[in-house]
Amino acid sequence: MTSSVNDFDLYRPSEEHDMLRDAVRSLAEAKIAPYAAEVDEEARFPQEALDALVANDLHAVHVPESYGGSGADALATVIVIEEVSRVCASSSLIPAVNKLGSLPVILSGSEELKKKYLAPLAKGDAMFSYCLSEPDAGSDAAGMKTKAVRDGDFYVLNGVKRWITNAGVSEYYTVMAVTDPEKRSKGISAFVVEKSDPGVSFGAPEKKLGIKGSPTREVYLDNVRVPADRMIGAEGTGFATAMKTLDHTRITIAAQALGIAQGALDYAKGYVQERKQFGKPIGDFQGVQFMLADMAMKLEAARQLTYAAAARSERVALGGGKEDLTFFGAAAKCYASDAAMEITTDAVQLLGGYGYTRDYPLERMMRDAKITQIYEGTNQVQRIVMARNLP
Ligand SMILES: Cc1cc2nc3c(=O)[nH]c(=O)nc-3n(C[C@H](O)[C@H](O)[C@H](O)COP(=O)(O)OP(=O)(O)OC[C@H]3O[C@@H](n4cnc5c(N)ncnc54)[C@H](O)[C@@H]3O)c2cc1C
């Protein structure tokens, strides 16, 4: 791995990125924030957010222009997810998982698959989910049991995928399945499965601690016949594509963590000016100021690491070498999610007893932050990935 300084090490948001942030922030505050508490309380899909994101072309900004998308770079995608998460983490799973689900097609799919599946995604007619995990294959994803058996011009898929974000809402699913059980990870292939394919069904929504507005369900594949040309890349390359995808999309989970933490910090900053104890605003006490300073410091460190990782993701998307992307993607996700957990916990603390109630948004933000330490690989797994790819 090289550690040379190049343009990407100096990568900073451009004026266009700043304008995008302003636009997404206004939209998120006006059209998504008002429903965030209700979406959490009722554990319902944030349809208002989907409608607002689609109306403003922000639901899948990563889709290249050649397939009808906006062709946003990795940093712009991070900014969209950050700003949506700042008000509603559940809603941020719409742009984030649209990227996660469709990136295998973008990275490894045939031209036909790209044309067929990316255009409806870009238009907002369909969402995309990503099906890697299974009941008995989480951190050890290569231990999956779902099988795809060739039958003439088709593959027949059987198995259970677990924890699938936006399952039931998405039209399209990238499904990893075993085509050669002898070869473990090299015997796994990726397919596009459609919700309407006979034999596809869904489990009941999981009852979760946080991101309650984002449906998480099992996906059942019962003799699902998929045309062979829906395989993404060559047979046996599915696991490699799944891992390459995560190199890029862990950065979107870091973005989600940044947004949640920023929302909590902004709220706490305002609160300490208003809340008076001992005859003055609690924000006048140095003990409180030091907490806010630490929160802002951790958040900014996480943001810089995430943007540096986004620069590396973009370098690869533009055809550059992978080099240190794997390390940076894992480091950004791990660091930002740990920071978000600390920052949201401290934000609850700054509101005292009020922070512990549902009358204020901070307990929701703290619950939502927790998932960023778990999915797309737990933070223990990120440390394994980093240790294997040390700079
Ligand atoms: C809300 C939600 C949404 C999700 N969305 C998706 C999705 O859309 N698509 C998808 O495919 N998956 C999804 N996942 C699955 C998620 O990626 C897995 O839950 C995660 O990878 C962990 O797997 P597991 O739950 O089986 O935990 P396990 O692998 O059983 O891990 C349990 C504990 O053991 C630790 N551990 C395991 N192995 C090691 C090791 N070698 N060294 C040290 N510690 C270890 C883990 O860090 C963890 O703390 C989602 C999960 C949740 C909760």
The ligand as an SDF file (V2000), in Angstrom:
LIG
                    3D

 53 58  0  0  0  0  0  0  0  0999 V2000
  -31.0730   -3.1470   11.6640 C   0  0  0  0  0  0  0  0  0  0  0  0
  -30.1660   -4.0160   10.8610 C   0  0  0  0  0  0  0  0  0  0  0  0
  -30.1070   -3.8590    9.4860 C   0  0  0  0  0  0  0  0  0  0  0  0
  -29.2830   -4.6820    8.7170 C   0  0  0  0  0  0  0  0  0  0  0  0
  -29.3040   -4.5690    7.3400 N   0  0  0  0  0  0  0  0  0  0  0  0
  -28.6600   -5.5050    6.5960 C   0  0  0  0  0  0  0  0  0  0  0  0
  -28.8390   -5.5460    5.1650 C   0  0  0  0  0  0  0  0  0  0  0  0
  -29.5290   -4.7060    4.5770 O   0  0  0  0  0  0  0  0  0  0  0  0
  -28.2360   -6.5440    4.4700 N   0  0  0  0  0  0  0  0  0  0  0  0
  -27.4750   -7.4880    5.0600 C   0  0  0  0  0  0  0  0  0  0  0  0
  -26.9560   -8.3590    4.3700 O   0  0  0  0  0  0  0  0  0  0  0  0
  -27.2810   -7.4880    6.4130 N   0  0  0  0  0  0  0  0  0  0  0  0
  -27.8700   -6.5190    7.1820 C   0  0  0  0  0  0  0  0  0  0  0  0
  -27.7010   -6.5100    8.5520 N   0  0  0  0  0  0  0  0  0  0  0  0
  -26.8940   -7.5540    9.1860 C   0  0  0  0  0  0  0  0  0  0  0  0
  -25.6490   -7.0510    9.8670 C   0  0  0  0  0  0  0  0  0  0  0  0
  -24.6720   -6.6840    8.9250 O   0  0  0  0  0  0  0  0  0  0  0  0
  -25.1860   -8.1320   10.8320 C   0  0  0  0  0  0  0  0  0  0  0  0
  -26.1010   -8.1220   11.9270 O   0  0  0  0  0  0  0  0  0  0  0  0
  -23.7760   -7.9400   11.3270 C   0  0  0  0  0  0  0  0  0  0  0  0
  -22.8700   -8.1340   10.2760 O   0  0  0  0  0  0  0  0  0  0  0  0
  -23.4250   -8.8820   12.5020 C   0  0  0  0  0  0  0  0  0  0  0  0
  -23.8080  -10.2010   12.2590 O   0  0  0  0  0  0  0  0  0  0  0  0
  -24.6410  -11.0110   13.3910 P   0  0  0  0  0  0  0  0  0  0  0  0
  -25.7860  -10.1370   13.7520 O   0  0  0  0  0  0  0  0  0  0  0  0
  -24.9140  -12.3570   12.8840 O   0  0  0  0  0  0  0  0  0  0  0  0
  -23.6600  -11.0330   14.6270 O   0  0  0  0  0  0  0  0  0  0  0  0
  -22.5240  -12.1400   14.9250 P   0  0  0  0  0  0  0  0  0  0  0  0
  -21.6800  -12.3280   13.7200 O   0  0  0  0  0  0  0  0  0  0  0  0
  -23.1750  -13.3410   15.5270 O   0  0  0  0  0  0  0  0  0  0  0  0
  -21.6640  -11.3950   16.0260 O   0  0  0  0  0  0  0  0  0  0  0  0
  -22.0160  -11.3800   17.4080 C   0  0  0  0  0  0  0  0  0  0  0  0
  -20.8790  -10.6840   18.1760 C   0  0  0  0  0  0  0  0  0  0  0  0
  -19.6680  -11.4320   17.9900 O   0  0  0  0  0  0  0  0  0  0  0  0
  -18.6430  -10.6010   17.5110 C   0  0  0  0  0  0  0  0  0  0  0  0
  -17.7490  -11.3440   16.6230 N   0  0  0  0  0  0  0  0  0  0  0  0
  -18.0920  -12.2050   15.6440 C   0  0  0  0  0  0  0  0  0  0  0  0
  -16.9930  -12.6930   15.0390 N   0  0  0  0  0  0  0  0  0  0  0  0
  -15.9320  -12.1050   15.6590 C   0  0  0  0  0  0  0  0  0  0  0  0
  -14.5040  -12.1910   15.5090 C   0  0  0  0  0  0  0  0  0  0  0  0
  -13.9550  -12.9480   14.5610 N   0  0  0  0  0  0  0  0  0  0  0  0
  -13.7270  -11.4650   16.3290 N   0  0  0  0  0  0  0  0  0  0  0  0
  -14.2720  -10.6650   17.2770 C   0  0  0  0  0  0  0  0  0  0  0  0
  -15.6080  -10.5340   17.4810 N   0  0  0  0  0  0  0  0  0  0  0  0
  -16.4190  -11.2470   16.6660 C   0  0  0  0  0  0  0  0  0  0  0  0
  -19.3750   -9.4970   16.7550 C   0  0  0  0  0  0  0  0  0  0  0  0
  -18.5690   -8.3230   16.6220 O   0  0  0  0  0  0  0  0  0  0  0  0
  -20.5820   -9.2820   17.6610 C   0  0  0  0  0  0  0  0  0  0  0  0
  -20.2390   -8.4270   18.7180 O   0  0  0  0  0  0  0  0  0  0  0  0
  -28.4800   -5.6520    9.3490 C   0  0  0  0  0  0  0  0  0  0  0  0
  -28.5320   -5.7890   10.7290 C   0  0  0  0  0  0  0  0  0  0  0  0
  -29.3690   -5.0090   11.4960 C   0  0  0  0  0  0  0  0  0  0  0  0
  -29.4320   -5.2130   12.9850 C   0  0  0  0  0  0  0  0  0  0  0  0
  1  2  1  0
  2  3  1  0
  2 52  2  0
  3  4  2  0
  4  5  1  0
  4 50  1  0
  5  6  2  0
  6  7  1  0
  6 13  1  0
  7  8  2  0
  7  9  1  0
  9 10  1  0
 10 11  2  0
 10 12  1  0
 12 13  2  0
 13 14  1  0
 14 15  1  0
 14 50  1  0
 15 16  1  0
 16 17  1  0
 16 18  1  0
 18 19  1  0
 18 20  1  0
 20 21  1  0
 20 22  1  0
 22 23  1  0
 23 24  1  0
 24 25  2  0
 24 26  1  0
 24 27  1  0
 27 28  1  0
 28 29  2  0
 28 30  1  0
 28 31  1  0
 31 32  1  0
 32 33  1  0
 33 34  1  0
 33 48  1  0
 34 35  1  0
 35 36  1  0
 35 46  1  0
 36 37  1  0
 36 45  1  0
 37 38  2  0
 38 39  1  0
 39 40  1  0
 39 45  2  0
 40 41  1  0
 40 42  2  0
 42 43  1  0
 43 44  2  0
 44 45  1  0
 46 47  1  0
 46 48  1  0
 48 49  1  0
 50 51  2  0
 51 52  1  0
 52 53  1  0
M  END
$$$$
